[in-house]
Amino acid sequence: MMLNEGCVQDCPKGYLSNYEASECYPLSDLDIKLIPFPCCIIAIVMFFLSYVGSVNKVKHLMIPNWLVMMGFLEHGILLS
């Protein structure tokens, strides 16, 4: 693999190899910083839906229902 114009056996800490395992890229080049914002918006929408459900039905538990919906969101995030 290539790192700073030199060959290395494995990428050092803080670097990630590309799909062909031919070059090492710094982790700061990844666009992971953009992922939480849509997820936070979805979590807020799910909380609002849980709140509306608790207002409409007395037996509806708002926080446990929201946590269950957050589990579905977590699985969706892992798949993306």
N, C-alpha and C positions, 0 to 999 in steps of 0.2 A: 504494500500500500504506500501511497505517496503522502508525505506530510512535510510541508515547507521545503519543497524541492528535494526531499530525501526519502529513501525507502525505510519503512518500519515494518516490523512483524505484526504488530497490533496497535490500534489507535490508543493514545494515552488518555488519561482521565480528562474529561471535559471535551472530548472529541467523539464523533460518531462516523462510522464508515458509510459510504453510499451503497446502493443495492448491488453493484458489481464488485464491491470490496476492493476498489482500486484507489480510492482517495479518502482522506480523513477530513471531516468538516467540523468546525467548532459548534457546540450546542447552541451558542448565541445566535446562529444563523437560522434556527428553526422558528416557525411561526406559531409556536405553542402558546405564546402570550395572548393570542387573539381568541382562543377557544373559550375561556371562562365567561365572557360577556354574554353570548347567546344562551349559555347554560343558566346563568344567573337570571336572565329575563324569563326563561321557561320555569325556573323554580319559583319566581315571584308570581307568575300566572297560576301555577299549581297551588300555591298558598292561597291566592284569591279564590280559586275554585273550591278549595277546602273550606274557606271561610263562608262562602255562599251556601255550601252544603250544610254547614253547621247552623246557619241562620234559618234555613228552610226546614230542617229536621232536627228535633230536639235531641234524639238519641245519637245523632252523628257526632263523632269525636274528631275535632278539627286537627289536632296535632298528630295523633296516630295515623289518620288518613293521609295527611300531608307527607309523613315519613314514608308511608307505603308508596305514594306517588314519586317521592324522591328516589326510591329504590329502582323504579322503572326508568327514571331519568339517568341514574347512574349506569345502568346496563346499556342504555342508548349511547351514553358518552363513551363507554368502553368499546362499543362496536364501531363508533366513528373514529 
